[in-house]
């Protein structure tokens, strides 16, 4: 009986070790998140637009410190601009390009937007395009 109990415990321990290995393998193979839906992109872009203080300078319809979102989107459409490239510092400003405005924009980008992932920057652009589409219909 004692030998049977020892054999049983040995088999139980071996089985637990093999189960643990499969759990570790599963953790390493964690699934990646799928693509955000359009509604999720707009929601996240809206949130980031507020949290990253873009809204402090850019109203939807009216000029504040900087041009409105509608004015920005109009110029970007006309000039086939890439707002994400601009936010990443890989494109020159094409809206309100006076030296003082460019300096303000650069400070804000460096302070609030730098370090955002491409996905986050894309959601901000998607939100701005959505705002434009809602107001130009």
TORVO-997352 format. One record per atom (N, C-alpha, C): residue number from 1; residue in three letters; x, y, z. Coordinates in Angstrom, 3 decimals. Atoms other than C-alpha are relative to their C-alpha. Example, Ala and Ser with C-alpha at 12.3 -4.5 7.8 and 13.67 -1.06 7.14 Angstrom:
residues 2
+-----+------+----------+----------+----------+
:  nr : rest :       px :       py :       pz :
+-----+------+----------+----------+----------+
:   1 :  ALA :    0.890 :   -1.190 :    0.000 :
:   1 :  ALA :   12.300 :   -4.500 :    7.800 :
:   1 :  ALA :    0.900 :    1.200 :    0.000 :
:   2 :  SER :   -0.820 :   -1.190 :   -0.060 :
:   2 :  SER :   13.670 :   -1.060 :    7.140 :
:   2 :  SER :   -0.770 :    1.090 :    0.730 :
+-----+------+----------+----------+----------+
***
This chain:
residues 137
+-----+------+----------+----------+----------+
:  nr : rest :       px :       py :       pz :
+-----+------+----------+----------+----------+
:   1 :  UNK :    0.820 :   -1.186 :    0.000 :
:   1 :  UNK :    0.000 :    0.000 :    0.000 :
:   1 :  UNK :    0.871 :    1.260 :    0.000 :
:   2 :  UNK :   -0.909 :   -1.142 :   -0.087 :
:   2 :  UNK :    2.825 :    2.366 :    0.872 :
:   2 :  UNK :    0.661 :    0.254 :   -1.359 :
:   3 :  UNK :   -0.617 :   -0.117 :    1.324 :
:   3 :  UNK :    4.516 :    1.697 :   -2.490 :
:   3 :  UNK :   -0.993 :    0.574 :   -1.007 :
:   4 :  UNK :    1.043 :   -0.521 :    0.879 :
:   4 :  UNK :    1.227 :    2.376 :   -4.286 :
:   4 :  UNK :   -0.204 :    1.495 :    0.239 :
:   5 :  UNK :    0.179 :   -1.401 :   -0.346 :
:   5 :  UNK :    0.833 :    5.701 :   -2.450 :
:   5 :  UNK :    1.162 :    0.849 :   -0.519 :
:   6 :  UNK :   -1.175 :   -0.716 :    0.496 :
:   6 :  UNK :    4.392 :    6.761 :   -3.332 :
:   6 :  UNK :   -0.072 :    0.120 :   -1.516 :
:   7 :  UNK :    0.113 :   -0.017 :    1.462 :
:   7 :  UNK :    3.837 :    5.827 :   -6.988 :
:   7 :  UNK :   -1.093 :    0.984 :   -0.441 :
:   8 :  UNK :    1.097 :   -0.914 :    0.318 :
:   8 :  UNK :    0.541 :    7.740 :   -7.028 :
:   8 :  UNK :    0.437 :    1.463 :    0.148 :
:   9 :  UNK :   -0.477 :   -1.365 :   -0.221 :
:   9 :  UNK :    2.127 :   10.885 :   -5.566 :
:   9 :  UNK :    1.024 :    0.413 :   -1.055 :
:  10 :  UNK :   -0.990 :   -0.279 :    1.036 :
:  10 :  UNK :    5.017 :   10.632 :   -8.042 :
:  10 :  UNK :   -0.694 :    0.343 :   -1.322 :
:  11 :  UNK :    0.731 :   -0.248 :    1.251 :
:  11 :  UNK :    2.624 :   10.434 :  -10.984 :
:  11 :  UNK :   -0.761 :    1.325 :    0.071 :
:  12 :  UNK :    0.725 :   -1.249 :   -0.183 :
:  12 :  UNK :    0.576 :   13.324 :   -9.599 :
:  12 :  UNK :    0.929 :    1.195 :   -0.162 :
:  13 :  UNK :   -0.978 :   -1.089 :    0.119 :
:  13 :  UNK :    3.656 :   15.513 :   -9.281 :
:  13 :  UNK :    0.474 :    0.170 :   -1.443 :
:  14 :  UNK :   -0.431 :   -0.079 :    1.407 :
:  14 :  UNK :    4.811 :   14.673 :  -12.807 :
:  14 :  UNK :   -1.076 :    0.640 :   -0.859 :
:  15 :  UNK :    1.117 :   -0.558 :    0.758 :
:  15 :  UNK :    1.380 :   15.505 :  -14.181 :
:  15 :  UNK :   -0.126 :    1.500 :    0.262 :
:  16 :  UNK :    0.076 :   -1.424 :   -0.328 :
:  16 :  UNK :    1.351 :   18.850 :  -12.330 :
:  16 :  UNK :    1.101 :    0.778 :   -0.681 :
:  17 :  UNK :   -1.116 :   -0.679 :    0.657 :
:  17 :  UNK :    4.767 :   19.740 :  -13.719 :
:  17 :  UNK :   -0.284 :    0.151 :   -1.484 :
:  18 :  UNK :    0.293 :   -0.110 :    1.427 :
:  18 :  UNK :    3.608 :   18.970 :  -17.248 :
:  18 :  UNK :   -1.126 :    0.996 :   -0.247 :
:  19 :  UNK :    1.054 :   -1.009 :    0.117 :
:  19 :  UNK :    0.441 :   21.055 :  -16.702 :
:  19 :  UNK :    0.572 :    1.393 :    0.161 :
:  20 :  UNK :   -0.615 :   -1.310 :   -0.229 :
:  20 :  UNK :    2.582 :   23.921 :  -15.417 :
:  20 :  UNK :    0.729 :    0.459 :   -1.251 :
:  21 :  UNK :   -0.711 :   -0.363 :    1.216 :
:  21 :  UNK :    4.696 :   23.820 :  -18.544 :
:  21 :  UNK :   -0.982 :    0.483 :   -1.062 :
:  22 :  UNK :    0.951 :   -0.430 :    1.022 :
:  22 :  UNK :    1.647 :   24.083 :  -20.769 :
:  22 :  UNK :   -0.594 :    1.362 :    0.345 :
:  23 :  UNK :    0.486 :   -1.318 :   -0.409 :
:  23 :  UNK :    0.389 :   27.069 :  -18.734 :
:  23 :  UNK :    1.039 :    1.050 :   -0.356 :
:  24 :  UNK :   -1.072 :   -0.934 :    0.351 :
:  24 :  UNK :    3.776 :   28.793 :  -19.156 :
:  24 :  UNK :    0.054 :    0.230 :   -1.502 :
:  25 :  UNK :   -0.003 :   -0.147 :    1.460 :
:  25 :  UNK :    3.675 :   28.104 :  -22.895 :
:  25 :  UNK :   -1.170 :    0.860 :   -0.461 :
:  26 :  UNK :    1.174 :   -0.785 :    0.374 :
:  26 :  UNK :    0.185 :   29.579 :  -23.110 :
:  26 :  UNK :    0.202 :    1.471 :    0.321 :
:  27 :  UNK :   -0.262 :   -1.391 :   -0.367 :
:  27 :  UNK :    1.309 :   32.741 :  -21.302 :
:  27 :  UNK :    0.905 :    0.644 :   -1.040 :
:  28 :  UNK :   -0.923 :   -0.538 :    1.000 :
:  28 :  UNK :    4.146 :   33.188 :  -23.802 :
:  28 :  UNK :   -0.701 :    0.226 :   -1.334 :
:  29 :  UNK :    0.723 :   -0.097 :    1.262 :
:  29 :  UNK :    1.666 :   32.772 :  -26.652 :
:  29 :  UNK :   -1.289 :    0.786 :    0.159 :
:  30 :  UNK :    1.202 :   -0.800 :   -0.221 :
:  30 :  UNK :   -0.813 :   35.370 :  -25.414 :
:  30 :  UNK :   -0.460 :    0.611 :   -1.322 :
:  31 :  UNK :    0.495 :   -0.545 :    1.270 :
:  31 :  UNK :   -3.049 :   36.501 :  -28.256 :
:  31 :  UNK :    0.171 :    1.516 :   -0.058 :
:  32 :  UNK :   -0.084 :   -1.442 :    0.191 :
:  32 :  UNK :   -2.609 :   39.943 :  -29.705 :
:  32 :  UNK :   -1.409 :    0.548 :   -0.165 :
:  33 :  UNK :    1.303 :   -0.634 :    0.121 :
:  33 :  UNK :   -5.482 :   42.396 :  -29.634 :
:  33 :  UNK :   -0.289 :    0.237 :   -1.471 :
:  34 :  UNK :    0.405 :   -0.231 :    1.372 :
:  34 :  UNK :   -7.407 :   42.692 :  -32.850 :
:  34 :  UNK :   -0.074 :    1.489 :   -0.314 :
:  35 :  UNK :    0.139 :   -1.377 :    0.457 :
:  35 :  UNK :   -7.920 :   45.854 :  -34.849 :
:  35 :  UNK :   -1.211 :    0.642 :    0.665 :
:  36 :  UNK :    1.113 :   -0.737 :   -0.597 :
:  36 :  UNK :  -10.099 :   48.503 :  -33.208 :
:  36 :  UNK :   -1.072 :    0.280 :   -1.047 :
:  37 :  UNK :    1.098 :   -0.373 :    0.895 :
:  37 :  UNK :  -13.510 :   49.072 :  -34.746 :
:  37 :  UNK :    0.056 :    1.509 :   -0.237 :
:  38 :  UNK :    0.035 :   -1.428 :    0.288 :
:  38 :  UNK :  -14.179 :   52.486 :  -36.288 :
:  38 :  UNK :   -0.553 :    0.778 :    1.188 :
:  39 :  UNK :    0.571 :   -0.675 :   -1.171 :
:  39 :  UNK :  -16.374 :   53.441 :  -33.326 :
:  39 :  UNK :    1.005 :    0.075 :    1.151 :
:  40 :  UNK :   -1.015 :    0.013 :   -1.061 :
:  40 :  UNK :  -13.608 :   52.437 :  -30.908 :
:  40 :  UNK :    1.124 :    0.974 :   -0.309 :
:  41 :  UNK :   -1.040 :   -0.951 :    0.394 :
:  41 :  UNK :  -11.049 :   54.444 :  -32.880 :
:  41 :  UNK :   -0.453 :    1.435 :    0.248 :
:  42 :  UNK :    0.543 :   -1.349 :   -0.202 :
:  42 :  UNK :  -13.283 :   57.524 :  -32.796 :
:  42 :  UNK :   -0.070 :    0.308 :    1.493 :
:  43 :  UNK :    0.107 :   -0.198 :   -1.446 :
:  43 :  UNK :  -13.931 :   57.071 :  -29.068 :
:  43 :  UNK :    1.373 :    0.251 :    0.618 :
:  44 :  UNK :   -1.348 :   -0.159 :   -0.545 :
:  44 :  UNK :  -10.243 :   56.634 :  -28.231 :
:  44 :  UNK :    0.637 :    1.294 :   -0.494 :
:  45 :  UNK :   -0.545 :   -1.241 :    0.544 :
:  45 :  UNK :   -9.249 :   59.497 :  -30.549 :
:  45 :  UNK :   -0.568 :    1.225 :    0.695 :
:  46 :  UNK :    0.652 :   -1.087 :   -0.719 :
:  46 :  UNK :  -11.759 :   61.794 :  -28.861 :
:  46 :  UNK :    0.596 :    0.132 :    1.404 :
:  47 :  UNK :   -0.569 :   -0.015 :   -1.355 :
:  47 :  UNK :  -10.438 :   60.818 :  -25.442 :
:  47 :  UNK :    1.427 :    0.542 :   -0.011 :
:  48 :  UNK :   -1.383 :   -0.476 :    0.086 :
:  48 :  UNK :   -6.817 :   61.364 :  -26.483 :
:  48 :  UNK :    0.065 :    1.477 :   -0.375 :
:  49 :  UNK :    0.057 :   -1.402 :    0.405 :
:  49 :  UNK :   -7.690 :   64.684 :  -28.141 :
:  49 :  UNK :   -0.209 :    0.888 :    1.228 :
:  50 :  UNK :    0.232 :   -0.747 :   -1.243 :
:  50 :  UNK :   -8.950 :   65.833 :  -24.739 :
:  50 :  UNK :    1.134 :   -0.186 :    0.991 :
:  51 :  UNK :   -1.032 :    0.287 :   -1.004 :
:  51 :  UNK :   -6.388 :   64.121 :  -22.498 :
:  51 :  UNK :    1.353 :    0.598 :   -0.349 :
:  52 :  UNK :   -1.299 :   -0.526 :    0.427 :
:  52 :  UNK :   -3.401 :   65.274 :  -24.529 :
:  52 :  UNK :   -0.066 :    1.504 :   -0.251 :
:  53 :  UNK :    0.259 :   -1.442 :   -0.010 :
:  53 :  UNK :   -4.797 :   68.821 :  -24.330 :
:  53 :  UNK :   -0.083 :    0.645 :   -1.381 :
:  54 :  UNK :    0.201 :   -0.585 :    1.333 :
:  54 :  UNK :   -5.306 :   69.283 :  -28.088 :
:  54 :  UNK :   -1.171 :    0.977 :    0.042 :
:  55 :  UNK :    1.225 :   -0.801 :   -0.081 :
:  55 :  UNK :   -8.716 :   70.686 :  -27.196 :
:  55 :  UNK :    0.242 :    1.378 :    0.610 :
:  56 :  UNK :   -0.323 :   -1.298 :   -0.588 :
:  56 :  UNK :   -7.060 :   73.520 :  -25.273 :
:  56 :  UNK :    0.214 :    1.042 :   -1.093 :
:  57 :  UNK :   -0.312 :   -0.932 :    1.093 :
:  57 :  UNK :   -5.910 :   75.099 :  -28.549 :
:  57 :  UNK :   -0.931 :   -0.138 :   -1.198 :
:  58 :  UNK :    0.781 :    0.266 :    1.217 :
:  58 :  UNK :   -8.239 :   73.529 :  -31.131 :
:  58 :  UNK :   -1.447 :   -0.324 :    0.331 :
:  59 :  UNK :    1.438 :    0.202 :   -0.118 :
:  59 :  UNK :  -12.007 :   73.955 :  -30.939 :
:  59 :  UNK :   -0.472 :   -0.724 :   -1.267 :
:  60 :  UNK :    0.541 :    0.691 :    1.173 :
:  60 :  UNK :  -14.185 :   71.964 :  -33.322 :
:  60 :  UNK :   -0.262 :    0.986 :   -1.144 :
:  61 :  UNK :    0.431 :   -0.919 :    1.055 :
:  61 :  UNK :  -15.597 :   74.957 :  -35.238 :
:  61 :  UNK :    0.733 :    1.341 :   -0.021 :
:  62 :  UNK :   -0.534 :   -1.360 :   -0.103 :
:  62 :  UNK :  -13.842 :   78.115 :  -34.033 :
:  62 :  UNK :    1.491 :    0.009 :    0.311 :
:  63 :  UNK :   -1.411 :   -0.181 :   -0.303 :
:  63 :  UNK :  -10.263 :   79.327 :  -33.934 :
:  63 :  UNK :    0.141 :    0.384 :    1.466 :
:  64 :  UNK :   -0.356 :   -0.363 :   -1.376 :
:  64 :  UNK :   -8.864 :   79.419 :  -30.400 :
:  64 :  UNK :    1.442 :    0.502 :   -0.085 :
:  65 :  UNK :   -1.429 :   -0.304 :    0.128 :
:  65 :  UNK :   -5.106 :   79.546 :  -29.927 :
:  65 :  UNK :    0.483 :   -0.470 :   -1.375 :
:  66 :  UNK :   -0.319 :    0.548 :    1.316 :
:  66 :  UNK :   -4.803 :   77.393 :  -33.038 :
:  66 :  UNK :   -1.256 :   -0.126 :   -0.834 :
:  67 :  UNK :    1.166 :    0.135 :    0.883 :
:  67 :  UNK :   -7.087 :   76.705 :  -35.993 :
:  67 :  UNK :   -0.964 :   -1.081 :    0.499 :
:  68 :  UNK :    1.013 :    0.990 :   -0.381 :
:  68 :  UNK :  -10.308 :   74.749 :  -35.558 :
:  68 :  UNK :    0.302 :   -1.342 :   -0.662 :
:  69 :  UNK :   -0.147 :    1.336 :    0.598 :
:  69 :  UNK :  -10.449 :   71.035 :  -36.273 :
:  69 :  UNK :   -0.526 :    0.014 :   -1.426 :
:  70 :  UNK :    0.568 :   -0.064 :    1.349 :
:  70 :  UNK :  -12.664 :   71.800 :  -39.279 :
:  70 :  UNK :    0.960 :    0.693 :   -0.973 :
:  71 :  UNK :   -0.973 :   -0.679 :    0.863 :
:  71 :  UNK :  -10.088 :   74.259 :  -40.681 :
:  71 :  UNK :    1.215 :   -0.884 :   -0.268 :
:  72 :  UNK :   -1.153 :    0.897 :    0.168 :
:  72 :  UNK :   -7.253 :   71.803 :  -40.086 :
:  72 :  UNK :   -0.324 :   -1.079 :   -1.017 :
:  73 :  UNK :    0.361 :    1.103 :    0.892 :
:  73 :  UNK :   -9.072 :   68.983 :  -41.839 :
:  73 :  UNK :   -0.227 :    0.488 :   -1.428 :
:  74 :  UNK :    0.203 :   -0.551 :    1.346 :
:  74 :  UNK :  -10.061 :   71.216 :  -44.770 :
:  74 :  UNK :    1.344 :    0.139 :   -0.714 :
:  75 :  UNK :   -1.322 :   -0.209 :    0.602 :
:  75 :  UNK :   -6.399 :   72.156 :  -45.400 :
:  75 :  UNK :    0.683 :   -1.340 :   -0.265 :
:  76 :  UNK :   -0.636 :    1.305 :    0.205 :
:  76 :  UNK :   -5.165 :   68.589 :  -44.926 :
:  76 :  UNK :   -0.613 :   -0.740 :   -1.181 :
:  77 :  UNK :    0.641 :    0.619 :    1.168 :
:  77 :  UNK :   -7.734 :   67.367 :  -47.465 :
:  77 :  UNK :    0.465 :    0.674 :   -1.286 :
:  78 :  UNK :   -0.390 :   -0.752 :    1.202 :
:  78 :  UNK :   -6.900 :   70.122 :  -49.975 :
:  78 :  UNK :    1.436 :   -0.297 :   -0.415 :
:  79 :  UNK :   -1.423 :    0.183 :    0.291 :
:  79 :  UNK :   -3.149 :   69.508 :  -49.710 :
:  79 :  UNK :    0.443 :   -1.456 :    0.109 :
:  80 :  UNK :   -0.295 :    1.420 :   -0.134 :
:  80 :  UNK :   -3.381 :   65.735 :  -49.275 :
:  80 :  UNK :    1.084 :   -0.228 :    1.063 :
:  81 :  UNK :   -0.969 :    0.081 :   -1.092 :
:  81 :  UNK :   -1.496 :   66.113 :  -45.998 :
:  81 :  UNK :   -0.191 :   -1.234 :    0.867 :
:  82 :  UNK :    0.030 :    1.142 :   -0.898 :
:  82 :  UNK :   -0.697 :   63.443 :  -43.443 :
:  82 :  UNK :    0.164 :    0.512 :    1.427 :
:  83 :  UNK :   -0.024 :   -0.576 :   -1.346 :
:  83 :  UNK :   -1.605 :   64.616 :  -39.957 :
:  83 :  UNK :    0.797 :   -0.861 :    0.966 :
:  84 :  UNK :   -0.770 :    0.883 :   -0.883 :
:  84 :  UNK :   -0.060 :   61.553 :  -38.283 :
:  84 :  UNK :    1.496 :    0.239 :   -0.203 :
:  85 :  UNK :   -1.417 :   -0.293 :    0.266 :
:  85 :  UNK :    3.272 :   62.227 :  -39.990 :
:  85 :  UNK :    0.396 :    1.319 :    0.644 :
:  86 :  UNK :   -0.289 :   -1.282 :   -0.643 :
:  86 :  UNK :    3.085 :   65.813 :  -38.757 :
:  86 :  UNK :    0.149 :   -0.176 :    1.514 :
:  87 :  UNK :   -0.052 :    0.202 :   -1.441 :
:  87 :  UNK :    2.347 :   64.715 :  -35.185 :
:  87 :  UNK :    1.235 :   -0.793 :    0.433 :
:  88 :  UNK :   -1.215 :    0.765 :   -0.293 :
:  88 :  UNK :    5.311 :   62.337 :  -35.362 :
:  88 :  UNK :    1.271 :    0.807 :   -0.293 :
:  89 :  UNK :   -1.158 :   -0.826 :    0.328 :
:  89 :  UNK :    7.581 :   65.183 :  -36.513 :
:  89 :  UNK :    0.635 :   -0.363 :   -1.326 :
:  90 :  UNK :   -0.533 :    0.440 :    1.284 :
:  90 :  UNK :    8.014 :   63.669 :  -39.981 :
:  90 :  UNK :   -0.590 :    0.761 :   -1.179 :
:  91 :  UNK :    0.569 :   -0.838 :    1.056 :
:  91 :  UNK :    6.095 :   66.329 :  -41.935 :
:  91 :  UNK :   -0.075 :    1.431 :    0.515 :
:  92 :  UNK :    0.052 :   -1.427 :   -0.343 :
:  92 :  UNK :    6.149 :   70.100 :  -41.977 :
:  92 :  UNK :   -1.449 :    0.423 :    0.243 :
:  93 :  UNK :    1.375 :   -0.504 :   -0.192 :
:  93 :  UNK :    3.105 :   72.029 :  -40.708 :
:  93 :  UNK :   -0.521 :    0.625 :   -1.290 :
:  94 :  UNK :    0.598 :   -0.572 :    1.211 :
:  94 :  UNK :    0.700 :   73.050 :  -43.462 :
:  94 :  UNK :   -1.192 :    0.902 :    0.333 :
:  95 :  UNK :    1.099 :   -0.865 :   -0.439 :
:  95 :  UNK :   -1.930 :   74.920 :  -41.406 :
:  95 :  UNK :    0.591 :    1.007 :    0.978 :
:  96 :  UNK :   -0.462 :   -1.058 :   -0.904 :
:  96 :  UNK :   -1.189 :   78.266 :  -39.715 :
:  96 :  UNK :    1.504 :   -0.138 :    0.252 :
:  97 :  UNK :   -1.440 :    0.257 :   -0.024 :
:  97 :  UNK :    2.526 :   78.160 :  -40.474 :
:  97 :  UNK :    0.840 :    1.207 :    0.425 :
:  98 :  UNK :   -0.799 :   -1.120 :   -0.503 :
:  98 :  UNK :    3.564 :   81.430 :  -38.849 :
:  98 :  UNK :    0.995 :   -0.531 :    1.032 :
:  99 :  UNK :   -1.060 :    0.469 :   -0.895 :
:  99 :  UNK :    6.746 :   81.103 :  -36.788 :
:  99 :  UNK :   -0.490 :   -0.184 :    1.433 :
: 100 :  UNK :    0.478 :    0.104 :   -1.386 :
: 100 :  UNK :    4.953 :   81.751 :  -33.496 :
: 100 :  UNK :   -0.920 :   -1.211 :    0.183 :
: 101 :  UNK :    0.898 :    1.153 :   -0.084 :
: 101 :  UNK :    2.256 :   79.135 :  -34.203 :
: 101 :  UNK :    0.767 :   -1.314 :   -0.102 :
: 102 :  UNK :   -0.805 :    1.217 :    0.151 :
: 102 :  UNK :    4.812 :   76.552 :  -35.336 :
: 102 :  UNK :    0.733 :   -0.291 :    1.310 :
: 103 :  UNK :   -0.705 :    0.181 :   -1.279 :
: 103 :  UNK :    6.772 :   77.107 :  -32.084 :
: 103 :  UNK :   -0.951 :   -0.551 :    1.064 :
: 104 :  UNK :    0.991 :    0.484 :   -0.965 :
: 104 :  UNK :    3.625 :   76.619 :  -29.993 :
: 104 :  UNK :   -0.355 :   -1.452 :   -0.293 :
: 105 :  UNK :    0.351 :    1.369 :    0.376 :
: 105 :  UNK :    2.657 :   73.501 :  -31.940 :
: 105 :  UNK :    1.121 :   -0.966 :    0.369 :
: 106 :  UNK :   -1.129 :    0.885 :   -0.269 :
: 106 :  UNK :    6.145 :   72.020 :  -31.604 :
: 106 :  UNK :    0.152 :   -0.260 :    1.491 :
: 107 :  UNK :   -0.072 :    0.184 :   -1.461 :
: 107 :  UNK :    6.218 :   72.617 :  -27.839 :
: 107 :  UNK :   -1.089 :   -0.952 :    0.488 :
: 108 :  UNK :    1.105 :    0.864 :   -0.420 :
: 108 :  UNK :    2.821 :   70.976 :  -27.438 :
: 108 :  UNK :    0.183 :   -1.431 :   -0.473 :
: 109 :  UNK :   -0.253 :    1.352 :    0.511 :
: 109 :  UNK :    3.721 :   68.032 :  -29.639 :
: 109 :  UNK :    1.078 :   -0.671 :    0.837 :
: 110 :  UNK :   -1.075 :    0.573 :   -0.814 :
: 110 :  UNK :    6.958 :   67.505 :  -27.719 :
: 110 :  UNK :   -0.463 :   -0.319 :    1.416 :
: 111 :  UNK :    0.427 :    0.182 :   -1.378 :
: 111 :  UNK :    5.199 :   67.835 :  -24.387 :
: 111 :  UNK :   -1.134 :   -0.986 :    0.209 :
: 112 :  UNK :    1.206 :    0.783 :   -0.235 :
: 112 :  UNK :    1.924 :   66.003 :  -24.889 :
: 112 :  UNK :   -0.207 :   -1.169 :   -0.953 :
: 113 :  UNK :    0.299 :    1.004 :    1.021 :
: 113 :  UNK :    1.976 :   63.912 :  -28.052 :
: 113 :  UNK :    1.167 :   -0.961 :   -0.219 :
: 114 :  UNK :   -1.165 :    0.863 :    0.221 :
: 114 :  UNK :    5.511 :   62.565 :  -28.281 :
: 114 :  UNK :   -0.125 :   -1.265 :    0.841 :
: 115 :  UNK :    0.065 :    1.266 :   -0.724 :
: 115 :  UNK :    5.656 :   58.942 :  -27.297 :
: 115 :  UNK :   -1.298 :   -0.760 :   -0.208 :
: 116 :  UNK :    1.224 :    0.738 :    0.307 :
: 116 :  UNK :    2.142 :   58.085 :  -28.421 :
: 116 :  UNK :    0.292 :   -0.987 :   -1.123 :
: 117 :  UNK :   -0.191 :    1.012 :    1.032 :
: 117 :  UNK :    2.025 :   54.932 :  -30.500 :
: 117 :  UNK :   -0.640 :    0.450 :   -1.313 :
: 118 :  UNK :    0.616 :   -0.287 :    1.299 :
: 118 :  UNK :    1.173 :   55.038 :  -34.193 :
: 118 :  UNK :   -1.508 :   -0.236 :    0.069 :
: 119 :  UNK :    1.423 :    0.300 :   -0.116 :
: 119 :  UNK :   -2.160 :   53.447 :  -33.313 :
: 119 :  UNK :   -0.734 :    1.144 :    0.697 :
: 120 :  UNK :    0.645 :   -1.106 :   -0.712 :
: 120 :  UNK :   -2.959 :   56.230 :  -30.844 :
: 120 :  UNK :   -0.078 :    1.242 :   -0.878 :
: 121 :  UNK :    0.009 :   -1.153 :    0.903 :
: 121 :  UNK :   -1.965 :   58.931 :  -33.336 :
: 121 :  UNK :   -1.038 :   -0.192 :   -1.101 :
: 122 :  UNK :    1.010 :    0.287 :    1.029 :
: 122 :  UNK :   -4.126 :   57.245 :  -35.967 :
: 122 :  UNK :   -1.408 :    0.187 :    0.531 :
: 123 :  UNK :    1.347 :   -0.188 :   -0.548 :
: 123 :  UNK :   -7.102 :   57.289 :  -33.608 :
: 123 :  UNK :   -0.325 :    1.488 :    0.135 :
: 124 :  UNK :    0.232 :   -1.447 :   -0.047 :
: 124 :  UNK :   -6.666 :   61.045 :  -33.108 :
: 124 :  UNK :   -0.373 :    0.506 :   -1.393 :
: 125 :  UNK :    0.303 :   -0.408 :    1.379 :
: 125 :  UNK :   -6.605 :   61.522 :  -36.893 :
: 125 :  UNK :   -1.383 :   -0.496 :   -0.416 :
: 126 :  UNK :    1.320 :    0.548 :    0.331 :
: 126 :  UNK :   -9.657 :   59.260 :  -37.268 :
: 126 :  UNK :   -1.102 :    0.814 :    0.658 :
: 127 :  UNK :    0.974 :   -0.839 :   -0.703 :
: 127 :  UNK :  -11.524 :   61.278 :  -34.654 :
: 127 :  UNK :   -0.159 :    1.341 :   -0.719 :
: 128 :  UNK :    0.073 :   -1.302 :    0.669 :
: 128 :  UNK :  -10.654 :   64.549 :  -36.419 :
: 128 :  UNK :   -0.706 :   -0.117 :   -1.353 :
: 129 :  UNK :    0.690 :    0.214 :    1.275 :
: 129 :  UNK :  -11.804 :   63.147 :  -39.785 :
: 129 :  UNK :   -1.499 :   -0.208 :    0.234 :
: 130 :  UNK :    1.405 :    0.247 :   -0.337 :
: 130 :  UNK :  -15.034 :   61.966 :  -38.152 :
: 130 :  UNK :   -0.716 :    1.307 :    0.340 :
: 131 :  UNK :    0.572 :   -1.311 :   -0.345 :
: 131 :  UNK :  -15.679 :   65.429 :  -36.677 :
: 131 :  UNK :   -0.252 :    0.796 :   -1.277 :
: 132 :  UNK :    0.127 :   -0.727 :    1.261 :
: 132 :  UNK :  -15.085 :   66.930 :  -40.111 :
: 132 :  UNK :   -1.179 :   -0.533 :   -0.815 :
: 133 :  UNK :    1.098 :    0.593 :    0.770 :
: 133 :  UNK :  -17.469 :   64.487 :  -41.787 :
: 133 :  UNK :   -1.362 :    0.347 :    0.603 :
: 134 :  UNK :    1.275 :   -0.341 :   -0.645 :
: 134 :  UNK :  -20.195 :   65.194 :  -39.216 :
: 134 :  UNK :   -0.427 :    1.436 :   -0.281 :
: 135 :  UNK :    0.309 :   -1.421 :    0.145 :
: 135 :  UNK :  -19.968 :   68.951 :  -39.734 :
: 135 :  UNK :   -0.034 :    0.488 :   -1.449 :
: 136 :  UNK :    0.005 :   -0.435 :    1.391 :
: 136 :  UNK :  -19.587 :   69.050 :  -43.503 :
: 136 :  UNK :   -1.129 :   -0.655 :   -0.805 :
: 137 :  UNK :    1.138 :    0.658 :    0.701 :
: 137 :  UNK :  -22.676 :   66.976 :  -44.347 :
: 137 :  UNK :   -1.125 :    0.970 :   -0.194 :
+-----+------+----------+----------+----------+
***
